[in-house]
């Protein structure tokens, strides 16, 4: 007999990984772009650091609020579906049994075996069986609003921190290229890390993140030069 072992699947990371990658990517790109745009408009302005810090704080709170509202909506939908399924199980258990068996038949089981599986799973946890196999609600991917909000806020702040540090430490004359260089290096690292954690091609993940970061900073720089005022 083979010993039982615990397998770790990539899908188990999807809840926090999506929020963390989005937050870090947004923090790094938006704050760096903000600094580059302001530096292009007012290259000797002492307010650039204030703008960078304000961008970090506002962005982190905005990401947390947006992620919480978004994932809460998903959680509310899941709860509503679960409540309806609970009522249906109480009102028409035989119909729900047949529905569950039909799902297993569609997946390739014989009708007899499908009803046996449905009966055994129903006896153990009817609602859990329907949530998983009928509604597609799995424990690994269930909506967790607070977790998503905290992960987004923390990752945004972490992503924005390098732009703030570069702004504080690099002379104004070299600030634009210093921020752009540091940001592109970090975006490549972030994209590669996210791709590796998610099981995706590393080079593709790094390239697409760096590309869109370069586009954002280039656009902000152009706006700053065009209007000649902080943006």
C-alpha positions, 0 to 999 in steps of 0.5 A: 500500500502506498503511503498517503501524501499531501500534494500542493497544487498551483490552484491553491495559491490563486486567491492570494497570488492574484491579489498580491501580484496585482497589488505589487504590479500596480504599486510599482508601475503607478507610483513610478509613473507618477514620479516620472511624470512629475519629474518631467514637468518639474525636474527640480521640484521638492514636492516629488517625494511628497507626491510619491509618498502620497501615491503609495498611501492613496494607492494602497488604501484604494487597492484594499477598498477595491479588492474588498468590494470586488471579492465581497460581491463574489462572496455574496454570490457564493453565499446566495447560491449556497443558500438556494442549494440548501433550500433545494436539498431540503425541498426536493432531495430526490431531484437533487440526487438525480441532478448530482448523478447526472453531472457524474454521468456527463463526466463519464461514469455509468448511470449506476455508478453515478448514482452510487457516487451521488448517494455516498457523497450526499450521505457524507456532505450533500451541500458540499458535494453540490457546491463543488460539483454543481456550482464549482465552488471549491475551498481553495478558490472561495472568495475571501474579501479580507485576505484579498484586501490585506494582500492587495494593500500590502503588496501595493505598498511593497511595490511602490516602496522602491520608487519612493526610496529612489526618489528620496535618494537619487539626485533630481538630475538623475531621478527620471532614469533612476526610477525607470531603470529600477522599475524595469528591473523590478518588473522583470523580477516580479513578472518572472516570480509571479509566472514561476509561482503560477506555473506559467512561462517565466520569460513571457511573464517577465516580458509582458509586465516590463512592457506595460510598465515601460508604456505607462512610464513613457506615457506619464513622461510625455504628459509631464513634458507636454504640460510642464506641470505636475500631473 
